[in-house]
Amino acid sequence: MKFLFWLLALFTAAVALVLSAKNPGYVLFVYPPYRVELSLTLFMTALLFLLATAYFGIRLFFALLRLPSYVRKFREERAHSKGRVAMMQALTAFFEGRYAAAERSAVQAMNLGEKSGINSIIAARSAHELREFAKRDHYLADSKGKSVGESTMRLIAQTEFMLDQKQPQLALNSLKELSANGMHKHIGALQLELKAQQQARNWDGVLTVISQLESRSAIDPKIATQIRQQAWMEKLSSPMQDIAAMQALWKSIPAEFKKRGKIAALAAAAFIHFKDCKNAQQILTESLNTQWDSELVTLYGDCQIVNNVGQIEQAEKWLLSHSDDAGLLLALGKLCLNRGLWGKAQSYLDASISLAPSKAAYSALGQLAEKLLKASDAAKYYQLARELP
């Protein structure tokens, strides 16, 4: 389009020149005592030449005035281009695992005026991998005051650094600052929070974050179940002040976890600790009826209820299906011992030892011998119990 315009202007000038050549007019300049007479064609040609010269002269003048700023802008663009190249080199080196090279390239990009906060973050991450924590913190501080997105990068990196150094509370503080900036916690931030809550042993927080990750389909269901089970087990293992606290905790545990062997064992042990054998017996019975656990059934014999006939009957029902289970035989031996059934206690404990000798079985036999006033036998059984690993 521009070419057509200039072509049209050229033809117009040519036509004007031809027409003016046939023009008989002239231009007269009088300045006494001087007198100059020019043809109209020559005058017009000279005038056009003068105007063109003035126009290009003015343009050249202003171009010279703008030359310093142009040179400065050219240098800035060249430095920016070099800085962008250095930034890409830093990213490439970082993801290749060449952390020293990544740090150098990131610092070079910053020195060249590349203003993106990603350079300081890459430098900080590289310094962290090189275990140069003072330099890492300096780079992180340099990344402050950037845009919201770059601030998020800084806080996420800072969280990862604190988790790597086993400082979960500082990591959680960084995540709180992220939320305070108005940023919605994305999946990556939630995964970091899960690690921080686990390191801090804040199991209520772990359960909360797991629910948030599941709502976004951001965690494998099997892994979520395992982490939940661990959280409930840790809560059950924590010291509790009284039976009321234990009952409240047990009530809060989802039904799907209550019958799991490991959770049932911890809960039963806790109730036994608080002398609440009724709840312990119920927990153990429901769990064992759902899924048999040889280790769990040994706890069943530790529930010392005054009238334990029902317990013995339940255990003997299980014995029909698990006659070769040493743990069940040990539990029956303890229950019969508590009930005063000396002969049955002796036979069950001997059967348990024949399958798998254990400290608990020999200790129970020692207690039985003491009940029967057989001091030498009791001493022998206690000695055998001490000799076992």
N, C-alpha and C positions, 0 to 999 in steps of 0.2 A: 504493500500500500504506500509506504514511504517512497519507494523507487518510482512508482507511477506519479506521485505528486511532483517530485523533482524533474521527471521527464516532461510533464506538462508545463512546469515553470520554464524549462529550457526552450521549449517550442514557443511559448508566449514571448520570451525575451527576443528570440530570433525574429519573430514576426514584427515585434515592436521596433527592432533595429532596422529592418528592411523598410518599414513605413517611414521611420524618421529620416532615413537616408534621402528620400525623395521630397522631404519637407523643405520648402524654400525659406523658412523662418530663420531669424538670427537673434542673438542676445547681445545687448550693448551695455558696457560698463563705462561710466564716465566719472573720473575723479580728477578735476582740473589740476594741472594741465594735461592729465593723461586720459586716454580714450582707448578702450579695448572692445573689439567687436569679434564675437564668436558665432559660429553656426549653432543652431539649436541642437543639432545632433551631437556635436562635440561637447557642448555644455552638459547635456543630459548624461552622456557617457562619463564625463569627468565627475559629475555630481554622484552618479551611482558608484563610481570607483571610490570617491571620498567617503561616502556613507558606509560602504563595505569595509574600507580600511578602519574607519572609526569603530564599527561594530566588533570586528575581530580584535582590534586593539584593546577595547574595553573588556572583552571576554578574556583575553590574555592577561590583563591586569588583575582581574578578580581570580583567575586561576592561580596566578602567582601568590595572591593573598591567601588562598586556600591550601597552598602546597604544604605548609607545615602540618596542618591538621590531617591532610590526606596521607602524608608520610607516617604520622603517628597512628592513624587508623590502620594503615597497611601493616605496620609493625605489630599492632595489637592483634590483627586478624592472623598474621603469620604465627605469633606466639600462641594464640588460641588454638590454631590448627596443630601446632606441635604439642600443646598441652593435651588436646584430645587424643592424639596418637599415643602420648605417654600414658594416658588413662587407660586406653584399650590394651596397651602392653601390660599395665599393672593388673588389669582384670584377667588377662590371659595367663600371666605368671601365677597369680593367686590360685586360679582353678587348676593349674598344673601342679600345684604344691611347691612352687619355687618362691617361698615367702620372702626371702631376702631381696630377690629381684623385684617382687611385687611391691615391697615397701619403697625401694629406690625409685621405681617408676611412678608410684603414687606421689611421692615427695617432689619429684621432678615436675609432674603435672601441676601441683600446687604452686611451685615456684614460677612456672610459666604463666600463671594467672588463670588456670582452669578453676572456675569457681564452684563446680559441682561438689556437693558434700560427699559424694561417693568416694572421692580420692582419700579423704581423711579416714573414712570408714575402712577402706581397703588397707590403708597404712596401719590403722589400729588393729585390725584382724591379723595382719601379717606379723606385727610386733608381738601380739599375744601368742601366736603359734611359735614364735622364736623365744618366748618366755621373757621378753623385754617389757615388763609391766609399766615401768615409768614412762617409756616412750609411748606405749599404748594409751595410757591415760592422757598424755599430752595431745595425741592425735584426736582422742574423743572430745577433749575440751575444745579443740579447734573446730570441731564440727557443730558446736552449739550456735544457735542463732540463725540456722538455715531454714529452709522451707519445712512445712509440716511433714512431708514425705521423708526428707533427709533426717529430721528429728526422730522419726520412727525408726529409721535404719540405725541411728546412734543408740537408741534405747534398747532395741532388740540385740544389737551387738554387745552392749553393756550387760544385758541379762545373761547372755551366753557366757561371757567372761566370768561373771560371778558364780554361775553354776559350775563352770569348769574348776574354779578355785574352792568349791564347796562352801559358798557363802550364800545360802538360799534366801536369807532375809533381805540382803542387798538386791538380789535378783527380783524378789517380789516388790521391793520399793521401786525399781526401774519400771516394772509392769504397771504399778499404780500411777507412776508419772505418765506413762503412755495413755492410760485411761483418763487422767486429768487433762490431757491435751485434747480430749474430745475424739480420740481415735477408737473406733470399735475394735475389740480384740478379734484379730483374724485367727485362722487355724494355727499358724506358726506360733503366735503369741500364747495361745491356749496350751499348746504342747509344751512350751517352755514353762508355763505356769504349773503344769502337771508335774514336771521334773522338780521345780522349786518346792512345791508343796510336799512332794515325797521326801526330798532332802531335809526339809524342815520338820518332817514327821507330823505334819498337820493333816490328819486323815480325814477330817470333815471337809477341808479344802480339796483334798484329792477326790472325794466322792462328788463334790460339786462340779469340778472341772471335767470329770469323766462324763457326767450327764450332759454338759455343754458340748463336748466333743461328739458324743453319740447323737445328739440332736442334729448335728451337721454331717453325720455319716463320715466322720474324720478319724475313726479308730476302728480297728477290727473287733467285732463283738466278742471273740474269744479272749483277746487281750484285755478288753474292758472288764470282762467277768473276772479274769485273774487278778487285775489290779483292785477291783472291788473286794474280792475275797481277802486279798492281802490287807486292805484298809480295815475291814471288819475284824480280822484276826489281830491286827495291831491294837485296835481299840479294846478288844477283849483282853489283850495281854497287859494293857496299861493298868496300874494300880487304881483301885476304886475305893471310895471312902466307906461305903456301906452297901447293904443289900438292896436298898431302894435304887441307888445309882446303877447297880448291876441289872436289876429288873427293867429299869427304863431303857438301858442300852439294848438288852435282849429284845425288848418290844420294838425297838426302832429298826432292827435287822430285818431285811426282806425275807419272806417265807422261803424263797428259792435257795437262800444261803443257810438257813437254820438247820437243814438236814445234812449239810455237807460235813464229812467226818472231822476235818481239822477244826472247823468253827464249833461244831458240837462238842469236841473234846475240850477246847478252851473254855467254852461257856459252862460245861459241866464241872470242870475243875474249879472255876470261879464260884459257882453255886455251892460246891462242896466246901470251899474255903470259908464261905459264909454260913456253913451248917444248914444249908437249904437243900437237903438230899432229895426232897420230893421233886423239885424242879429239875435237878440234875438227872434223876432217874427218868423223868419224862423225856428230856432232851435226848438222852442216850438211847432210850427205847425207840423213839421215832426215827432217829438217824440210822440205827442198826437195822430196823425193819425196812428202811428204804434202800440202804446199801451196806452190806456187811464190811466191817473193818476190824481186823484182828487186834490192832493196837487200841482201838476205841473201846472194845468190850472189856479190856482190863480195868478201865475206870469204873465200869459197872459194879465191880466188887468193892469199890471204895465208898459207895453210897450206904452209909451205915444207918439204916432205918431200924427203929426199934422192932417193929413187926414186919420182918422182911420175907414172909412166906410167899407173897406175891412176886417178889423179886426172884426168889429161888425157882418158882414155877416157870416164870418167863425165861430164865436162863436155861432151864432144863428143856424147854421147848426148842430153844435155839440149838441145844446140844444134839437134837435129833438130826439136824442138817449139817452141823459143824462139830462132829464128834472128835475130830483131830485138831481142833484149835486150842493151842496151849493157853492163849489168853483167856478164852472162855472157861476152860477148866480151872485156871487160877482164880477167876472171878467167882466161880461157884464155890471153890474151896474157901475163899474169904467170907462169902455170904453164909456158908454153913458154919464156919468158925464163929462168926458173929451171932449166929442163932443158937449155938451150943450143940450142934450136930457133929460131935467129934469124929465119929467113924466116917461119915460122908465127907467131912472136910479132909481127913487124912487121905482117902481114896482119890478125891479130885486133885489134891495138891501133888500126890505122887504121880498121877497120870500127866499132869501138866509138866512136871520135871522130866518125865520120861520122853516127852515130845521136845521140850526146849527148856533146859535148866535156866533158872533166872533167880536173881537176888530176891525178888518179891516172893517167889514161891518158897524158897528156903527160909526166908524171914517169917513167913506165915506158919511154916512147919515148926519153927522155933517157938512162936507164940503158942501153938497148939500143944507142944511138949510142955511148956510152962503151965498151961491150963491143967494138963494131966499130971503135973508135979514130977516131970521127968527132966530134971536139971541137966543131966549129962547129955541126953538127946538134944535138948534145947541148945546147949553149948556147941554140940557138933553141927547142928543146922546153921547156927549163926556164923560159925567158922567157915562153912561151905559158902554162905552168902558173901562173906568178906573176900573169899578167894576168887569169886567171879569178877570179870572185868566190868 
